[in-house]
């Protein structure tokens, strides 16, 4: 079975640093969990670097919402993934996401919004919760983060975290 190498970001708010591009240089696709910022042209600039699959966030305008829906249901190599921007967290999902979990039964829930990197097993819903934190400068986070991982043989493997101090200069 083939593998898919995924780069995962969220909450870029119009910023996609060269350091993140370097971290993602070998991935097959970038998933963006919302709050692109910078409009559709910014999203297209990411897509010019690597194929892009994303969802719109609460800070995104209508131009992004036409290109990237509020929710993505993905099945990759037998792994069912639900991606949306605002989800809550294990044990505290919002009602919309709780209903989607009940209906779709994903193996993985990907979200953003909190600006907090969190990868956690949700045993109550039998899924892996993934929030890559925030890659942009907007918000209170001290460290900007992204993830990359492989989907292979029906599971996520080799997850890696990238951290960039907030004060890093953007070129």
N, C-alpha and C positions, 0 to 999 in steps of 0.2 A: 504494500500500500504506500502511496506517495505521502509526503509530508507537506505541511504549509507552515512557513515561518512568518509569524505575525508580529508587527510592531504596534503597540497600543499606547495612545495618548488621549488626553482630555484637557479641557479648559486651557487651550492655547491662548485665547483672547488676542488673536492676531500676531502671535509670536511663534516662529518655528526656527530656532537657532541652528547654526551649523553643527553644534555639538550633538543635537538630537539627530540630525541627518547622518552624522557619522555613526551613531549608535544603531540607526536603522538601515545602514548601507546594504546589508545582506538580507534584509527581510523581503518576503514576497509581496506583502500587502501591509498597509497601515490602516488600522481601525482607529477611528476618532469618536470618543464617547461624549461629544457635545461641547458647546460653547467654543466654536471655532474662533469667533471674533474676526474682524477684518473683512467680512462679507464673502461673497461667492468667489471673488478673485483670489482671496487668500486661500480658500479651500482648493481652488484649482491649482495653485502653486504647489501645494502638498501633493496633489494628484499627478502633477508633472514629474515629481520626484519618484513616487511609487504609486501603484494602484491604491485607491482610497475607498474605504467603506465607512460611512459615518452616520451619526444621528445628530439632529439639531438639539441645541440646548436652550435654556431659558433666556440667555443673553443674545441669541442669534436672531437675525432679522428674517423677513419673509424670503429674501433671495436664497439664503441657506436652506430654509424649510422646504422650498421647492425641490432642491437637489438632494437633501438629506432628511428623511422622515424622522418623526419623533421616536420611532421604535424600529429596530431591525430584528428579524427572526432569521437566524443563520443556521444551516446544518452543514458542517464541514467534517468530512470523514467520519460520519456517524455521531459527532458531538453536536448536540443542540445548544445553541447560544442565543440568549436574549440580550440585546443591547439597547439601552435607553439612557438618557442623561440623568434624570432625577429618579432614584429608586428607594432611597433610604438605606438601611443596612440590615444585616441578618437579625431577625427578631423584631425589626422596626421598619418593614417595607411600607411604602405608601399603598393606599387601597388599589390604585390602578395597577401597580406592579405586582402586588399580591395576587390579584385576579389573573394577570398574565402568567405568573408562575403556576397557579393552579390549572390553568387551561393548557399552557404550552409544555409544562414540565421540562424546563431546560436543564441541561447538565451544568451550564455556566451562565451566570448573570454578570454582564459587564455594564458599568455605569460610571458616571463622573460626578460633577457638581460640588462635592464636599471639599475638594482640593486636598483630600487626605488619602494617601496611598494605603490601600488595604486589600490584602488577599486572604480570604478566610473561608474555611469549609463551613457551609450551612447544612448541618446534619438534619435539621427539621424539614428542610425542603430538598434534601439530597442534591445539592448543587454547590459549585464553587463560585464564590462571590469575588469579583475583581473590580477594583477601582484604581486606575493608574495614578491618581493624584492629579496635580496640575502641572502642565508644561510651560504655562505662560507666567507673566509677571503680575497680573491682576489678582488680588486676594491677599491673604495674610500668610501664606505658606513661606517657610524659611528656605526650604529645599524644593526645587522643581524636579519632577519625576516623570519617568516613562517606563514601560515594560516591554519585553519581547519574550516570545515563547514559541514552541513548536506544537502543532497539532499533528499527531502521528499515531497510527494504530488505535484510533478511538480515544485518545487521551491527550491532555496538555502535558508537555515535557519541557525541561530545561528553561524554566522561567528565570529571567534576569531583570534586575532593577538598574535603571540609570538615574543618577542624581546629579543635579547641577545647582550649585549655590545660587540663590536669588540674585546676588549682586554681580553675577557674571555679565560681562559686556556682550552686547549683541552686535554683530558685524553686518 
